Amino acid sequence: MSTYINTPTSNFPESDPWVNPTNLLPTVYADVKAANGVPIPYTLPSTPDNPYNLHADPVVQPINGTSPADDLEAIFKSWHSKPLYNSDNPKHAGYQYDPSKFNYAELQRGIDILEGNPIPNRVYSGIPMLHYMAGSEVKKVQPIYDANGNVIGGNVTVHQIWFGQHIESDTAFIDPSAVLEVPYTVTYVVDALHRGNDDFSPMEMFFDDPDVLHKAVPYVMMDATFYPISDGTRTTFVIHQPPGKFWNLNYTWGWRRHPGRVEVMENARKVVMGKPLPQWETDVFGTDPGLDEATKEAAIAMIGDLSPAKRMWMAFKTLQQTGYNPPVMAEAERAFSQWQNRSQLPDGVKADPNADITLFYVNNTIYGHVKGYKRTQHHAELNQWHLRGFHLHVHLINGDYFPHAYTLVDFGGMRGWENTFQSTIPLGGDGPWFTFGRDYWTVETPAPILVPAATPPAGDAIPADAEQRMEEASQPPNVNMAEIEKVKDIWEGKFDPEGKTWPKKMPSPTLDEPDGEMLGQHDVYITLNYEPSKRLRLYQFDPLHHNQAIWSVH
């Protein structure tokens, strides 16, 4: 199946943004004004006098920086005759498995790490690496009252862990119902574990005033801060937010390991294609997927077998039955290596040689590949796109056993962006060189582009079998969605965060179920009639399961 999109044309003069960025706006050191001219409080993240304008000095304390990757790696290394074994180093080929070093008890520890079960003496305890719990990770902003019982604010606390290419969190959704008309705060407890140092940068995305426009119109977004965090530390930020009625989502990204290092907290009140966002998770994984062992395994079964995290999990389960088993142990180690790098496609998935970008949805996240781009430990870049008129081809593959979707959002290329932040070099930060400051966002895909679910194999998935299924899969008829402006009007008019006016079915492609055992596929062709912003070319994500399913391109 294919979808064709032709975006609107930018009003800025055509110019290469790496030479003369005409979409770079003059910086205005004031809160953004809503459609009625009234300033929206707490929408100025940085000023010359106060580079961190939305929060006081954070509290920093030392912690045990051991990460889930560290503990999993320790299990794998313990299996070898020499503990410094590295499967990626050819010189270590002789460091063979040692039956005497196989520790059966450690298998359950590996399972506990992946499932998010309690782990003693670890700050990451309870946060799963298998992404099946988002439907139960919903937090409400707790209101604060004055002496007369009026709501004057509120707060919600979220916990994040940063390591390698990962940002994992205990919060997938926030419900701002109690503070729609008043500002509030988000308390971020940010644990930078081993290989987690970065600049903490929650990018907050807002609508214009829905009380004025009577619909949810995309407006402004901004890095609320850009503050350095260091390995082995817990940094607690209390960040001021505008009134809840403006809020769309918070996208936390780490530029040092981007696009892999990303995480989103969505608005629990939002409704997409007739369902509140948390329901998209609970319909797949259940309302309480951690209730008991059977419920948990049923939920994890919805994750595709080609997921590196699930491959590790299945290997540990198999080893609990077979004991020492070198082929299964080797598969677990290979999966571990691939789990740590979302800028490469894992085993069983091949990039489309005709596509600019291939995205693979699995484990409720996205792995990606940019054609011709070799620096997989660096920012993914689409260097071909500098000027309007670029024809983008994205090939979408779904390895999970439930539907995913694709949405493309522009971060200021179409409508402009500001370089608001000040230099924070004296504080150990990076200042204005990587932040957005503020930008004005646009949705370039008029409706969620669905990617059909994969068909579970009859037995355990073998990567070579998946490749064969992809090659043999027939392509359904094309769907042309050329009337983008008409559909976009429907999107804005019906996208009510309260879910009161959303139609039962959005105008979107109708996808046949895949035939036989195969991965779901969809090709998207987009003509980009604007220049990108210098900070980010493409923000690509799953609007139905957003939390970890993001793959951005610089």
C-alpha positions as CSV (number, residue, x, y, z in Angstrom):
1,M,0.0,0.0,0.0
2,S,1.2,3.5,-0.8
3,T,0.1,7.0,0.4
4,Y,1.0,10.2,-1.5
5,I,1.1,13.6,0.2
6,N,1.9,17.0,-1.2
7,T,2.5,19.5,1.6
8,P,1.6,23.2,1.5
9,T,4.2,25.6,0.3
10,S,6.2,27.8,2.7
11,N,5.7,31.5,2.7
12,F,9.4,32.2,3.4
13,P,11.6,33.0,0.4
14,E,13.3,29.9,-1.0
15,S,16.8,29.6,0.4
16,D,19.1,26.9,1.6
17,P,18.8,27.1,5.5
18,W,22.5,26.0,5.9
19,V,23.4,29.1,3.9
20,N,20.7,31.7,4.6
21,P,17.9,30.4,6.8
22,T,15.0,32.5,5.9
23,N,12.8,30.5,8.3
24,L,14.9,31.6,11.3
25,L,12.8,34.1,13.1
26,P,13.9,37.1,15.1
27,T,14.1,36.2,18.8
28,V,11.3,37.8,20.9
29,Y,12.0,37.7,24.6
30,A,8.3,37.5,25.6
31,D,5.7,34.9,26.1
32,V,3.9,33.7,23.0
33,K,0.5,35.3,22.4
34,A,-2.6,33.3,21.7
35,A,-5.0,34.0,18.8
36,N,-6.8,36.7,20.9
37,G,-3.5,38.5,21.7
38,V,-3.3,37.3,25.3
39,P,0.1,36.1,26.3
40,I,0.4,32.4,27.2
41,P,2.3,32.2,30.5
42,Y,5.5,30.2,30.7
43,T,6.2,30.1,27.0
44,L,9.6,31.9,27.2
45,P,12.2,29.3,28.1
46,S,15.4,31.5,28.1
47,T,16.3,35.2,28.4
48,P,19.6,37.1,28.4
49,D,19.2,37.6,32.1
50,N,18.0,34.1,33.0
51,P,19.1,31.3,30.6
52,Y,16.9,28.9,32.4
53,N,13.7,30.9,32.7
54,L,11.2,28.2,33.5
55,H,12.9,26.5,36.5
56,A,15.0,27.3,39.5
57,D,18.3,25.6,40.0
58,P,17.8,21.8,40.0
59,V,18.8,19.6,42.8
60,V,21.6,17.2,42.0
61,Q,22.6,14.2,44.1
62,P,24.8,11.1,43.4
63,I,23.2,7.7,42.7
64,N,24.2,4.2,41.7
65,G,24.6,4.7,37.9
66,T,24.3,1.0,37.0
67,S,22.0,0.8,34.0
68,P,19.8,-2.1,32.7
69,A,22.4,-2.5,29.9
70,D,25.2,-2.8,32.4
71,D,23.4,-5.6,34.3
72,L,22.4,-7.4,31.1
73,E,26.0,-7.2,29.8
74,A,27.3,-8.6,33.1
75,I,25.1,-11.7,32.6
76,F,26.4,-12.2,29.1
77,K,30.0,-11.7,30.0
78,S,29.7,-14.2,32.9
79,W,29.1,-17.0,30.4
80,H,32.5,-16.7,28.8
81,S,35.9,-18.2,29.6
82,K,37.2,-14.6,29.8
83,P,34.9,-11.9,31.3
84,L,36.1,-9.2,28.9
85,Y,34.5,-11.0,26.0
86,N,33.1,-8.7,23.3
87,S,31.2,-10.4,20.5
88,D,31.9,-7.5,18.1
89,N,35.7,-7.9,18.5
90,P,37.1,-10.6,16.1
91,K,40.1,-11.0,18.5
92,H,37.7,-12.4,21.1
93,A,36.5,-15.3,19.0
94,G,38.4,-17.7,21.1
95,Y,36.8,-16.5,24.4
96,Q,34.3,-19.4,24.3
97,Y,31.4,-20.2,26.5
98,D,32.3,-22.0,29.7
99,P,29.7,-24.4,31.1
100,S,31.1,-23.9,34.6
101,K,30.2,-20.3,34.4
102,F,26.6,-20.7,33.4
103,N,24.5,-19.3,36.3
104,Y,20.9,-20.4,36.1
105,A,19.8,-17.9,38.7
106,E,20.9,-15.0,36.6
107,L,18.4,-15.9,33.9
108,Q,15.5,-14.7,36.1
109,R,17.4,-11.5,36.8
110,G,17.6,-10.8,33.0
111,I,13.9,-11.5,32.7
112,D,13.1,-9.2,35.6
113,I,15.1,-6.4,34.0
114,L,13.3,-6.7,30.7
115,E,9.8,-7.1,32.2
116,G,10.3,-4.2,34.7
117,N,10.0,-6.4,37.8
118,P,11.6,-5.1,41.1
119,I,15.4,-5.1,41.1
120,P,17.1,-4.5,44.5
121,N,19.5,-1.6,44.7
122,R,18.8,-0.2,41.2
123,V,17.2,3.1,40.5
124,Y,15.7,1.7,37.3
125,S,13.7,-0.9,39.2
126,G,10.2,-1.3,37.9
127,I,10.8,0.4,34.5
128,P,10.4,-2.3,31.8
129,M,12.6,-2.5,28.6
130,L,9.7,-4.4,27.0
131,H,7.2,-1.7,26.1
132,Y,3.9,-3.2,27.2
133,M,3.0,-1.1,30.2
134,A,2.2,2.3,28.8
135,G,-1.6,1.9,29.2
136,S,-1.1,1.7,33.0
137,E,1.5,4.5,33.1
138,V,-1.0,7.4,33.4
139,K,-0.5,10.1,36.0
140,K,-2.9,13.0,36.9
141,V,-1.8,16.5,37.7
142,Q,-2.6,16.9,41.4
143,P,-4.3,20.3,41.9
144,I,-3.2,22.9,44.5
145,Y,-5.9,24.9,46.2
146,D,-6.0,28.3,47.8
147,A,-7.7,29.0,51.1
148,N,-11.1,29.4,49.4
149,G,-10.9,26.1,47.6
150,N,-9.9,27.5,44.2
151,V,-7.4,25.6,42.0
152,I,-4.3,27.8,41.7
153,G,-1.9,25.3,40.3
154,G,-0.8,21.7,40.4
155,N,2.1,19.3,40.0
156,V,2.9,15.9,38.6
157,T,6.1,14.0,39.1
158,V,7.7,11.7,36.5
159,H,10.8,9.6,36.7
160,Q,13.2,9.1,33.8
161,I,16.3,7.0,33.3
162,W,18.9,7.9,30.7
163,F,21.5,5.4,29.4
164,G,23.0,4.6,26.0
165,Q,20.4,5.2,23.3
166,H,17.6,5.0,25.8
167,I,15.3,7.3,27.7
168,E,12.8,5.1,29.7
169,S,10.2,6.5,32.0
170,D,7.4,5.5,34.5
171,T,5.0,8.0,32.8
172,A,3.5,7.6,29.3
173,F,0.5,9.8,29.7
174,I,-0.4,12.9,31.9
175,D,-4.0,13.9,32.6
176,P,-4.1,17.7,33.0
177,S,-7.9,17.8,33.7
178,A,-7.5,19.5,37.1
179,V,-5.4,22.5,35.7
180,L,-6.9,23.3,32.3
181,E,-7.2,27.0,33.3
182,V,-4.2,27.5,35.5
183,P,-0.4,27.0,35.2
184,Y,1.1,24.0,36.9
185,T,4.5,22.3,37.3
186,V,6.1,19.0,36.2
187,T,8.7,17.6,38.5
188,Y,11.2,15.6,36.5
189,V,13.4,13.1,38.5
190,V,16.1,12.4,35.9
191,D,18.6,9.6,36.6
192,A,21.6,9.7,34.3
193,L,23.0,6.2,34.4
194,H,26.1,4.8,32.8
195,R,26.6,6.4,29.4
196,G,23.6,8.6,30.1
197,N,25.3,12.1,30.2
198,D,23.5,14.6,28.0
199,D,21.5,17.9,28.1
200,F,18.1,17.4,29.6
201,S,15.7,19.0,27.1
202,P,12.0,18.3,27.3
203,M,10.4,19.8,24.2
204,E,6.9,21.0,25.1
205,M,4.3,21.2,22.3
206,F,1.2,23.4,22.6
207,F,-2.0,24.2,20.7
208,D,-3.4,27.7,20.3
209,D,-6.2,28.7,22.7
210,P,-9.0,26.2,22.1
211,D,-11.5,28.5,23.9
212,V,-10.8,31.1,21.2
213,L,-10.5,29.0,18.1
214,H,-12.9,26.2,19.2
215,K,-10.5,23.6,17.7
216,A,-7.0,22.3,18.4
217,V,-4.7,24.2,16.1
218,P,-1.0,23.4,16.2
219,Y,0.9,26.4,17.5
220,V,4.2,26.6,19.3
221,M,6.7,24.2,20.9
222,M,10.0,24.8,22.8
223,D,12.8,23.2,24.7
224,A,11.7,24.0,28.2
225,T,15.3,23.8,29.3
226,F,18.7,22.5,28.0
227,Y,20.5,21.6,31.2
228,P,23.6,19.2,31.4
229,I,23.2,16.0,33.4
230,S,26.1,13.7,34.2
231,D,26.5,10.0,34.7
232,G,25.8,8.7,38.2
233,T,23.6,11.6,39.2
234,R,19.9,12.2,39.9
235,T,18.8,15.7,38.8
236,T,15.4,17.0,39.9
237,F,13.8,19.8,37.9
238,V,10.6,21.6,38.7
239,I,9.5,23.1,35.4
240,H,6.6,25.6,35.0
241,Q,3.9,24.9,32.4
242,P,1.2,27.0,30.8
243,P,-2.4,26.2,31.7
244,G,-3.3,22.6,30.8
245,K,-5.8,23.5,28.0
246,F,-2.8,24.4,25.7
247,W,-0.9,21.3,26.2
248,N,-0.4,18.7,23.5
249,L,2.7,16.6,24.6
250,N,6.2,16.7,26.0
251,Y,9.0,15.2,23.8
252,T,12.2,14.6,25.7
253,W,15.2,14.1,23.5
254,G,19.0,13.7,24.0
255,W,20.9,15.2,21.2
256,R,24.1,13.3,22.0
257,R,22.4,9.9,21.1
258,H,19.6,11.1,18.9
259,P,17.3,9.7,17.4
260,G,17.5,6.7,19.7
261,R,17.4,8.6,22.9
262,V,13.9,9.9,22.9
263,E,10.7,9.6,25.0
264,V,7.2,11.2,24.9
265,M,4.6,11.9,27.5
266,E,1.2,12.3,25.8
267,N,-2.0,14.1,26.9
268,A,-4.2,11.4,28.3
269,R,-7.3,13.4,27.3
270,K,-6.5,13.3,23.5
271,V,-8.6,11.1,21.3
272,V,-7.3,9.6,18.0
273,M,-9.5,7.7,15.6
274,G,-12.3,7.4,18.1
275,K,-10.2,6.2,21.1
276,P,-8.5,8.0,24.0
277,L,-4.8,7.5,23.6
278,P,-4.4,5.3,26.7
279,Q,-7.1,3.0,25.3
280,W,-4.9,2.3,22.2
281,E,-2.5,0.7,24.7
282,T,-5.0,-1.1,26.9
283,D,-6.8,-2.6,23.9
284,V,-3.5,-4.3,22.9
285,F,-1.9,-5.1,26.2
286,G,-4.8,-5.1,28.7
287,T,-5.6,-2.7,31.5
288,D,-3.3,-4.3,34.0
289,P,-0.6,-6.2,32.1
290,G,1.5,-6.8,35.2
291,L,-1.4,-8.4,37.2
292,D,0.0,-11.9,37.1
293,E,2.4,-14.0,35.1
294,A,-0.2,-15.3,32.6
295,T,-1.5,-11.7,32.0
296,K,2.1,-10.4,31.6
297,E,3.1,-13.1,29.1
298,A,-0.1,-12.5,27.1
299,A,0.7,-8.8,26.9
300,I,4.4,-9.5,25.9
301,A,3.1,-11.9,23.2
302,M,1.7,-8.9,21.3
303,I,5.3,-7.6,20.8
304,G,6.8,-8.8,17.6
305,D,9.3,-11.7,17.9
306,L,11.9,-9.8,15.9
307,S,12.2,-7.2,18.7
308,P,15.8,-7.4,20.1
309,A,14.4,-6.9,23.6
310,K,11.9,-9.7,23.1
311,R,14.6,-11.9,21.5
312,M,16.6,-11.6,24.7
313,W,13.5,-12.3,26.8
314,M,12.7,-15.4,24.8
315,A,16.3,-16.6,25.0
316,F,16.3,-16.3,28.8
317,K,13.0,-18.2,28.9
318,T,14.4,-20.9,26.7
319,L,17.6,-21.2,28.7
320,Q,15.5,-21.7,31.9
321,Q,14.1,-24.8,30.2
322,T,17.2,-26.1,28.5
323,G,20.0,-25.0,30.7
324,Y,23.4,-24.3,29.1
325,N,22.7,-23.9,25.4
326,P,25.4,-22.0,23.3
327,P,23.3,-21.3,20.2
328,V,20.5,-19.7,22.3
329,M,23.1,-17.8,24.4
330,A,24.7,-16.5,21.2
331,E,21.3,-15.3,20.0
332,A,20.7,-13.5,23.3
333,E,24.0,-11.7,23.0
334,R,23.4,-10.6,19.4
335,A,19.9,-9.3,20.3
336,F,21.5,-7.4,23.2
337,S,23.9,-5.7,20.7
338,Q,21.0,-4.7,18.4
339,W,18.8,-3.5,21.3
340,Q,21.4,-0.8,22.0
341,N,21.3,0.8,18.6
342,R,18.0,2.0,17.0
343,S,19.8,3.6,14.1
344,Q,20.3,0.2,12.5
345,L,17.6,-2.3,11.5
346,P,17.8,-5.5,13.5
347,D,18.0,-9.0,12.1
348,G,15.1,-10.1,10.0
349,V,14.5,-6.7,8.4
350,K,16.1,-5.3,5.3
351,A,16.1,-1.6,4.2
352,D,14.1,-0.8,1.1
353,P,16.8,0.1,-1.4
354,N,14.4,2.5,-3.2
355,A,13.4,4.4,0.0
356,D,15.1,7.3,1.5
357,I,14.2,6.1,5.0
358,T,13.1,2.6,6.2
359,L,11.4,2.5,9.6
360,F,10.7,-0.7,11.5
361,Y,8.1,-0.7,14.3
362,V,8.6,-3.3,16.9
363,N,8.4,-3.4,20.8
364,N,6.3,-0.3,20.5
365,T,9.3,1.6,19.3
366,I,11.0,2.4,16.0
367,Y,14.3,1.3,14.5
368,G,15.4,3.3,11.4
369,H,17.8,3.4,8.4
370,V,18.6,6.4,6.2
371,K,19.7,5.3,2.7
372,G,23.4,5.9,2.2
373,Y,24.0,7.1,5.8
374,K,26.7,5.1,7.5
375,R,27.3,6.8,10.8
376,T,24.9,4.8,12.9
377,Q,26.2,6.1,16.2
378,H,25.6,9.7,15.1
379,H,22.5,11.8,14.4
380,A,20.5,10.3,11.5
381,E,20.7,12.9,8.7
382,L,18.8,13.4,5.4
383,N,21.5,15.5,3.8
384,Q,19.8,15.4,0.4
385,W,17.0,17.7,1.5
386,H,18.0,21.4,1.6
387,L,15.3,23.1,-0.7
388,R,11.6,22.8,-1.2
389,G,10.3,20.3,-3.7
390,F,12.2,17.3,-2.3
391,H,10.4,14.0,-2.8
392,L,10.7,11.9,0.3
393,H,10.0,8.1,0.2
394,V,9.5,6.4,3.6
395,H,9.1,2.6,3.7
396,L,7.2,1.5,6.9
397,I,7.5,-2.1,8.3
398,N,5.5,-3.3,11.3
399,G,6.8,-6.2,13.2
400,D,4.4,-6.0,16.1
401,Y,1.2,-8.0,16.2
402,F,-1.0,-4.9,16.4
403,P,-1.4,-1.9,14.0
404,H,0.9,1.0,14.2
405,A,0.7,4.4,12.3
406,Y,2.9,7.1,10.9
407,T,2.7,10.9,11.4
408,L,5.2,13.5,10.2
409,V,5.5,16.8,12.0
410,D,7.6,19.8,10.9
411,F,9.5,21.6,13.6
412,G,9.6,25.2,12.3
413,G,10.7,24.7,8.7
414,M,7.3,25.7,7.3
415,R,6.3,28.3,9.9
416,G,9.7,29.4,11.4
417,W,11.8,28.9,14.5
418,E,13.7,31.0,17.1
419,N,17.1,30.4,18.6
420,T,16.0,31.5,22.0
421,F,18.5,29.9,24.4
422,Q,21.5,31.7,25.8
423,S,25.0,30.3,26.1
424,T,25.4,28.0,29.1
425,I,29.0,27.1,28.6
426,P,29.9,28.5,32.1
427,L,27.5,26.0,33.5
428,G,28.8,23.1,31.5
429,G,26.0,23.2,29.0
430,D,25.8,23.9,25.3
431,G,23.7,26.9,25.0
432,P,22.2,27.9,21.7
433,W,24.0,25.5,19.4
434,F,21.7,22.6,19.6
435,T,18.4,23.8,21.1
436,F,15.3,24.9,19.3
437,G,14.4,27.6,21.6
438,R,10.9,28.0,20.1
439,D,9.4,26.8,16.8
440,Y,6.0,26.7,15.3
441,W,4.9,23.2,14.4
442,T,2.9,21.8,11.6
443,V,1.4,18.4,11.0
444,E,2.3,17.4,7.4
445,T,0.4,14.1,7.3
446,P,-3.3,14.9,7.3
447,A,-4.4,11.7,9.1
448,P,-2.7,8.8,10.8
449,I,-1.2,6.5,8.1
450,L,-1.8,3.0,9.2
451,V,0.7,0.2,9.1
452,P,-1.0,-3.2,9.3
453,A,-0.1,-5.7,12.1
454,A,2.4,-8.4,11.4
455,T,1.1,-12.0,11.4
456,P,2.6,-14.1,14.2
457,P,4.6,-17.0,12.9
458,A,3.4,-20.5,13.6
459,G,6.5,-21.1,15.8
460,D,9.4,-19.1,17.0
461,A,10.4,-16.3,14.6
462,I,13.6,-16.8,12.6
463,P,15.0,-13.6,11.0
464,A,15.6,-15.4,7.7
465,D,12.0,-16.5,7.6
466,A,10.8,-12.9,8.1
467,E,13.0,-11.7,5.2
468,Q,11.5,-14.4,2.9
469,R,7.9,-13.3,4.0
470,M,8.7,-9.7,3.1
471,E,10.0,-10.6,-0.3
472,E,7.0,-12.8,-1.1
473,A,4.3,-10.3,0.2
474,S,2.1,-8.9,-2.5
475,Q,1.3,-5.1,-2.4
476,P,-2.3,-4.0,-2.0
477,P,-3.6,-1.2,-4.3
478,N,-2.4,2.3,-3.8
479,V,-4.3,5.0,-2.0
480,N,-3.9,8.6,-3.1
481,M,-4.5,11.3,-0.4
482,A,-3.8,14.4,-2.6
483,E,-6.4,16.7,-1.0
484,I,-4.2,17.4,2.0
485,E,-5.7,20.8,2.9
486,K,-9.2,19.5,3.0
487,V,-8.3,16.6,5.2
488,K,-6.1,18.8,7.4
489,D,-9.1,21.1,8.1
490,I,-11.0,18.0,9.2
491,W,-8.1,17.0,11.4
492,E,-7.9,20.4,13.1
493,G,-11.6,20.9,13.5
494,K,-12.2,17.5,15.0
495,F,-9.0,17.0,17.0
496,D,-10.6,18.0,20.3
497,P,-8.3,17.1,23.3
498,E,-11.5,16.4,25.3
499,G,-12.6,13.9,22.7
500,K,-16.1,15.3,22.4
501,T,-16.3,15.8,18.7
502,W,-14.0,13.2,17.2
503,P,-15.6,11.2,14.4
504,K,-15.8,7.4,14.7
505,K,-13.5,7.0,11.7
506,M,-11.0,9.4,10.3
507,P,-10.3,9.8,6.6
508,S,-7.4,7.4,6.3
509,P,-6.2,4.5,4.1
510,T,-8.1,1.2,4.5
511,L,-5.6,-1.6,4.9
512,D,-6.2,-5.2,4.1
513,E,-4.9,-7.7,6.7
514,P,-1.6,-9.1,5.6
515,D,-1.8,-12.5,3.8
516,G,-0.2,-15.4,5.6
517,E,2.9,-14.9,7.7
518,M,4.3,-11.5,6.9
519,L,5.3,-8.1,8.3
520,G,2.9,-5.2,7.8
521,Q,4.1,-2.7,5.2
522,H,3.2,0.7,3.9
523,D,5.1,3.2,1.6
524,V,4.7,6.9,2.1
525,Y,5.6,9.4,-0.6
526,I,5.8,13.1,0.5
527,T,6.6,16.1,-1.5
528,L,8.1,18.6,0.9
529,N,7.4,22.1,-0.3
530,Y,9.4,24.0,2.3
531,E,12.9,24.2,3.6
532,P,13.7,22.3,6.8
533,S,14.8,24.0,10.0
534,K,18.5,23.6,10.8
535,R,17.7,21.8,14.0
536,L,15.6,18.9,12.8
537,R,14.3,17.9,9.3
538,L,11.7,15.2,10.2
539,Y,9.8,14.3,13.4
540,Q,8.3,10.9,12.6
541,F,6.3,9.0,15.1
542,D,3.4,6.6,15.8
543,P,0.4,8.8,16.9
544,L,-1.4,5.7,18.3
545,H,1.5,4.4,20.5
546,H,3.8,7.5,20.8
547,N,5.7,6.9,24.0
548,Q,8.8,5.3,22.5
549,A,7.8,5.0,18.9
550,I,9.7,8.0,17.5
551,W,12.5,8.3,14.9
552,S,13.6,11.8,14.1
553,V,16.0,12.8,11.3
554,H,18.3,15.8,11.3
